[in-house]
Amino acid sequence: MMAFFSQGGYGGYVWGAFGMTFGLLLIEILQLRASQRKTLTRLSRLLRLRAPRQTASSAGRAQGTAGTKS
């Protein structure tokens, strides 16, 4: 079993390379999740800000006298 982990004297390099690879993959996944969460938050905020304007403009079109006084 120790021969497998020592890898003929290169065990530190081999297992270090595996550890580094898996560590970087984990960091990549965490960064992608954070980016997705940030994008979804910004998108929902944008949709919330645009929704009142669309309803107000469509209500004005339905009445035909939005913003004008007689």
C-alpha positions, 0 to 999 in steps of 0.5 A: 500500500505504501508503494502505491502512495509513494509512486516510486519516489514521486508521490509528493509530486503526483498527489500534489498535482491531484490535490492542486487540480481538485482544489482549482476545480472546486474554486472554479465551481464556487466562482461559477455559482457566485457569478450565477447568483449575482447574475440572477440577482441583477436580472431579477432586480432589472425585471422588478424595476421595469415591471411598473413602467410597463404596467403604467404605460400599458394602462395609459394606452388603454385610456388614451389620455395618459399624461395630458390635461384638458 
